[in-house]
């Protein structure tokens, strides 16, 4: 038994099959991210305290007790200094906070009640946002899930300096490698890739079940020469090991949520072609790296 009083901010949860770890999985999306990738499909998961999301059809002056809604628009500059955010306590559909706080033990018990769904080797996946922004509570949840015999996967952007401490608590480790070049990584995500590559070396050496992911993004990392750039960075760590690389093609599924969060969506309307994916696969294979795509 844990006597923890810690809570986790969760902005989305639900089952999926084999998308974020093997088998049937309960996927918990944890609030907060230290990167600000403009292609993110879950922008509401970025702010650590949660994002105010609006529904245009339901947004009226009565949605905000402090008068921040006028002519069907929310003046978010007024929200910045609004400490008690009373709008989120109203029964309404116009404005909501992206996340809720859950006691860690309650989450672990809820996951345990879902155990019959994991009959095919599935389990629980913690993803984000970025899980490591709630590091202590995540560590505690992983311990509690382990005590309950539940398979644990995490999906991380790899940037936390103490990420390696979680290795013994995780059964499947999924990590993004967004760009091989530090300057480009920093320019687009706001964060250096140095710690990511250090964590890649640690995890590749010490964890037996790792999946790497490259999100292929137009204008960022999907030019033909980028395939060789990724291969050179990845090869020393994963050649000869059972560490596959999953190529994920950019999509616009999150676009509507950028608008609901009051943020502009700046990605161009381009797609990743099957030829681009095939080229990356060919180049990575040539360096002894196995690719999968879903
Ligand atoms: S946070 Fe909510 S209550 Fe506060 S100003 Fe914004 S809409 Fe109004």
Boltz pocket constraint, residues with backbone or C-beta under 6 A from the ligand:
constraints:
  - pocket:
      binder: B
      contacts: [[A, 52], [A, 63], [A, 64], [A, 65], [A, 66], [A, 67], [A, 68], [A, 74], [A, 75], [A, 78], [A, 79], [A, 80], [A, 82], [A, 85], [A, 86], [A, 87], [A, 88], [A, 95]]
      max_distance: 6.0
